[in-house]
Amino acid sequence: MDPIPLPSHIHYELLLQLLERQTIHAIGHKSPQQDQLHELISTLRKAFAQQKQLEESCERSHLSVDYRWSLNQQAPPVEQKL
């Protein structure tokens, strides 16, 4: 079976750092957007945790994972058996 393509962990980390370090300071305190931002950060953390659970499930099932850095990344060539 081919490796399971999943986003690289760095994608979550980059988004979370941007939102927590820069966006939160630009929004300001006590604004409706601040609540939305906290909800977004929480959702990203949950998505990352769910991906980790999927990875653990794949590992238990002996399925390999291929971490993708972009949508343009070529899938590894499939070996042909003669």
Backbone as ProteinMPNN parsed JSONL, in Angstrom:
{"seq_chain_A": "MDPIPLPSHIHYELLLQLLERQTIHAIGHKSPQQDQLHELISTLRKAFAQQKQLEESCERSHLSVDYRWSLNQQAPPVEQKL", "coords_chain_A": {"N_chain_A": [[0.852, -1.185, 0.0], [0.46, 2.252, -0.733], [2.161, 5.057, 0.835], [0.429, 7.055, 3.274], [-0.653, 10.251, 2.536], [-0.073, 13.116, 4.448], [-0.4, 16.362, 6.005], [2.62, 18.104, 6.732], [3.914, 18.466, 10.026], [4.927, 20.968, 10.521], [3.31, 22.799, 9.26], [1.069, 23.183, 10.915], [2.373, 24.221, 13.137], [3.496, 26.593, 12.133], [1.169, 28.095, 11.447], [-0.052, 28.299, 14.002], [1.908, 29.719, 15.441], [1.952, 32.13, 14.01], [-0.692, 33.063, 14.442], [-0.788, 33.192, 17.267], [1.398, 34.792, 17.994], [1.451, 37.074, 16.393], [-1.06, 37.823, 15.131], [-2.873, 37.912, 17.309], [-1.927, 40.071, 18.775], [-2.36, 42.152, 17.032], [-5.11, 42.328, 16.865], [-6.169, 43.209, 19.332], [-7.424, 43.74, 22.681], [-10.481, 42.571, 24.214], [-12.188, 42.478, 21.988], [-14.628, 41.362, 19.575], [-13.385, 39.832, 17.636], [-11.221, 38.745, 18.93], [-12.251, 36.645, 20.472], [-13.068, 34.991, 18.37], [-10.593, 34.431, 17.256], [-9.321, 33.009, 19.332], [-10.94, 30.766, 19.304], [-10.348, 29.78, 16.769], [-7.608, 29.145, 17.082], [-7.846, 27.145, 19.006], [-9.266, 25.248, 17.504], [-7.366, 24.608, 15.53], [-5.404, 23.419, 17.152], [-6.828, 21.18, 18.014], [-7.219, 19.893, 15.549], [-4.582, 19.251, 14.903], [-3.992, 17.503, 16.999], [-5.806, 15.481, 16.373], [-4.757, 14.64, 13.936], [-2.353, 13.559, 14.84], [-3.369, 11.387, 16.271], [-4.409, 9.904, 14.15], [-2.018, 9.312, 12.827], [-0.81, 7.66, 14.754], [-2.612, 5.556, 14.704], [-2.225, 4.657, 12.102], [0.418, 3.807, 12.353], [0.107, 1.679, 14.179], [-1.276, -0.024, 12.527], [0.605, -0.642, 10.733], [0.944, 1.046, 8.531], [2.499, 3.258, 6.356], [3.387, 6.755, 6.541], [3.396, 9.681, 4.598], [4.715, 12.693, 4.863], [3.608, 15.75, 3.732], [4.693, 18.747, 2.238], [3.693, 20.548, 0.51], [1.03, 21.114, -1.861], [1.92, 20.782, -4.366], [3.882, 18.954, -4.329], [5.462, 16.131, -5.603], [4.246, 12.844, -5.705], [5.905, 9.99, -4.333], [7.731, 7.896, -6.614], [6.124, 5.005, -7.89], [7.079, 1.72, -7.478], [7.451, -0.645, -10.007], [6.61, -3.982, -10.396], [7.993, -6.637, -12.059]], "CA_chain_A": [[0.0, 0.0, 0.0], [1.203, 3.511, -0.8], [2.136, 5.843, 2.071], [-0.709, 7.95, 3.469], [-0.189, 11.641, 2.533], [-0.586, 13.983, 5.517], [0.353, 17.617, 6.107], [3.766, 18.13, 7.628], [3.601, 19.11, 11.308], [5.368, 22.362, 10.507], [2.198, 23.642, 8.816], [0.309, 23.544, 12.113], [3.231, 25.052, 13.99], [3.593, 27.915, 11.516], [-0.114, 28.781, 11.63], [-0.254, 28.618, 15.411], [2.83, 30.791, 15.83], [1.469, 33.371, 13.404], [-1.905, 33.502, 15.129], [-0.532, 33.492, 18.677], [2.442, 35.811, 18.204], [1.265, 38.311, 15.642], [-2.459, 38.187, 14.929], [-3.519, 38.24, 18.579], [-1.501, 41.416, 19.183], [-2.939, 43.121, 16.1], [-6.564, 42.418, 17.071], [-6.487, 44.002, 20.511], [-8.188, 43.076, 23.746], [-11.92, 42.81, 24.38], [-12.889, 42.627, 20.717], [-15.278, 40.111, 19.15], [-12.428, 39.053, 16.852], [-10.337, 38.023, 19.845], [-12.92, 35.378, 20.765], [-12.992, 34.175, 17.163], [-9.206, 34.007, 17.116], [-9.076, 31.947, 20.311], [-11.637, 29.582, 18.819], [-9.561, 29.283, 15.645], [-6.402, 28.523, 17.636], [-8.289, 25.901, 19.632], [-9.617, 24.322, 16.424], [-6.114, 24.125, 14.937], [-4.78, 22.493, 18.105], [-7.604, 19.935, 17.96], [-6.925, 19.242, 14.272], [-3.243, 18.679, 15.007], [-4.106, 16.342, 17.889], [-6.493, 14.429, 15.627], [-3.813, 14.092, 12.963], [-1.427, 12.693, 15.578], [-4.09, 10.144, 16.55], [-4.444, 9.172, 12.888], [-0.664, 8.79, 12.606], [-0.617, 6.536, 15.674], [-3.438, 4.467, 14.188], [-1.509, 4.126, 10.933], [1.587, 3.079, 12.846], [-0.356, 0.401, 14.738], [-1.72, -0.857, 11.399], [1.773, -0.805, 9.865], [0.795, 1.866, 7.339], [3.464, 4.35, 6.389], [2.866, 8.102, 6.346], [4.243, 10.554, 3.792], [4.416, 14.069, 5.241], [3.644, 16.637, 2.574], [5.022, 20.146, 2.497], [2.909, 21.382, -0.395], [0.159, 20.372, -2.769], [2.657, 20.592, -5.608], [4.888, 17.911, -4.119], [5.235, 14.924, -6.365], [4.172, 11.604, -4.948], [7.067, 9.155, -4.645], [7.446, 6.974, -7.726], [5.656, 3.659, -7.527], [7.913, 0.689, -8.074], [6.719, -1.632, -10.78], [7.139, -5.341, -10.262], [7.921, -7.364, -13.347]], "C_chain_A": [[0.892, 1.241, 0.0], [1.143, 4.235, 0.545], [0.933, 6.797, 2.092], [-0.195, 9.394, 3.469], [-0.876, 12.45, 3.629], [0.219, 15.278, 5.536], [1.528, 17.47, 7.068], [3.38, 18.887, 8.899], [3.948, 20.59, 11.311], [4.243, 23.292, 10.057], [1.353, 24.095, 10.005], [1.111, 24.524, 12.963], [3.325, 26.474, 13.437], [2.307, 28.713, 11.716], [-0.328, 29.203, 13.081], [0.665, 29.743, 15.876], [2.384, 32.134, 15.261], [0.27, 33.923, 14.171], [-1.63, 33.948, 16.566], [0.44, 34.644, 18.884], [2.145, 37.138, 17.52], [-0.199, 38.733, 15.549], [-3.122, 38.628, 16.22], [-3.147, 39.646, 19.051], [-2.119, 42.487, 18.285], [-4.435, 43.333, 16.342], [-6.917, 43.323, 18.251], [-7.388, 43.241, 21.471], [-9.664, 43.457, 23.686], [-12.65, 43.071, 23.069], [-13.56, 41.299, 20.357], [-14.316, 39.225, 18.35], [-11.477, 38.257, 17.74], [-10.946, 36.671, 20.208], [-12.854, 34.437, 19.563], [-11.583, 33.615, 16.973], [-8.879, 32.877, 18.09], [-9.76, 30.647, 19.895], [-10.883, 28.94, 17.654], [-8.305, 28.562, 16.123], [-6.748, 27.176, 18.272], [-8.618, 24.838, 18.579], [-8.367, 23.751, 15.763], [-5.411, 23.136, 15.853], [-5.504, 21.142, 18.1], [-7.307, 19.173, 16.674], [-5.555, 18.571, 14.314], [-3.265, 17.432, 15.895], [-4.796, 15.183, 17.176], [-5.577, 13.814, 14.568], [-2.824, 13.169, 13.658], [-2.085, 11.356, 15.919], [-4.165, 9.278, 15.294], [-3.08, 8.549, 12.588], [-0.392, 7.58, 13.494], [-1.412, 5.323, 15.211], [-2.769, 3.827, 12.972], [-0.306, 3.297, 11.371], [1.191, 1.715, 13.408], [-0.785, -0.575, 13.641], [-0.607, -1.089, 10.381], [1.588, -0.12, 8.507], [1.791, 3.011, 7.427], [2.778, 5.675, 6.054], [3.885, 8.902, 5.544], [3.856, 11.99, 4.117], [4.623, 14.978, 4.052], [3.885, 18.068, 3.017], [4.207, 21.067, 1.616], [2.013, 20.491, -1.245], [0.864, 20.05, -4.071], [3.706, 19.49, -5.512], [4.511, 16.669, -4.907], [5.153, 13.725, -5.416], [5.4, 10.773, -5.296], [6.739, 8.186, -5.765], [7.062, 5.598, -7.203], [6.535, 2.656, -8.242], [7.04, -0.315, -8.817], [7.4, -2.976, -10.628], [6.938, -6.054, -11.589], [7.732, -8.828, -13.121]], "O_chain_A": [[1.939, 1.272, 0.647], [0.194, 4.054, 1.308], [0.488, 7.277, 1.049], [0.623, 9.742, 4.32], [-2.103, 12.468, 3.726], [1.381, 15.296, 5.133], [1.428, 16.791, 8.09], [2.603, 19.841, 8.845], [3.327, 21.375, 12.027], [4.228, 24.462, 10.439], [0.967, 25.262, 10.087], [0.583, 25.527, 13.443], [3.243, 27.444, 14.191], [2.353, 29.878, 12.112], [-0.736, 30.332, 13.353], [0.24, 30.623, 16.625], [2.434, 33.154, 15.949], [0.227, 35.107, 14.506], [-2.171, 34.954, 17.025], [0.315, 35.393, 19.853], [2.539, 38.198, 18.006], [-0.536, 39.877, 15.856], [-3.857, 39.615, 16.232], [-3.967, 40.333, 19.66], [-2.372, 43.605, 18.735], [-4.963, 44.407, 16.053], [-7.859, 44.112, 18.172], [-8.019, 42.246, 21.116], [-10.036, 44.515, 23.178], [-13.633, 43.812, 23.047], [-13.11, 40.236, 20.786], [-14.427, 37.999, 18.389], [-10.984, 37.205, 17.334], [-10.24, 35.663, 20.248], [-12.616, 33.238, 19.714], [-11.412, 32.462, 16.576], [-8.234, 31.899, 17.714], [-9.224, 29.56, 20.108], [-10.789, 27.716, 17.562], [-7.977, 27.486, 15.623], [-6.029, 26.192, 18.094], [-8.283, 23.666, 18.75], [-8.306, 22.557, 15.468], [-4.88, 22.127, 15.389], [-4.869, 20.091, 18.173], [-7.16, 17.951, 16.695], [-5.389, 17.456, 13.819], [-2.632, 16.426, 15.576], [-4.411, 14.028, 17.357], [-5.619, 12.607, 14.333], [-2.488, 12.11, 13.128], [-1.435, 10.311, 15.865], [-4.002, 8.059, 15.366], [-2.996, 7.402, 12.148], [0.187, 6.591, 13.043], [-0.94, 4.191, 15.315], [-2.752, 2.604, 12.834], [-0.045, 2.224, 10.827], [1.857, 0.714, 13.145], [-0.675, -1.79, 13.8], [-0.835, -1.653, 9.311], [2.016, -0.635, 7.474], [1.907, 3.659, 8.468], [1.745, 5.715, 5.384], [5.089, 8.81, 5.783], [2.796, 12.458, 3.702], [5.689, 14.978, 3.436], [3.356, 18.531, 4.028], [4.044, 22.245, 1.935], [2.213, 19.279, -1.334], [0.453, 19.146, -4.799], [4.34, 19.14, -6.508], [3.365, 16.219, -4.869], [5.909, 13.627, -4.449], [5.89, 10.835, -6.424], [5.611, 7.706, -5.867], [7.604, 5.108, -6.213], [6.719, 2.727, -9.457], [6.017, -0.769, -8.304], [8.623, -3.082, -10.721], [5.844, -6.063, -12.153], [7.649, -9.595, -14.08]]}, "name": "protein", "num_of_chains": 1, "seq": "MDPIPLPSHIHYELLLQLLERQTIHAIGHKSPQQDQLHELISTLRKAFAQQKQLEESCERSHLSVDYRWSLNQQAPPVEQKL"}
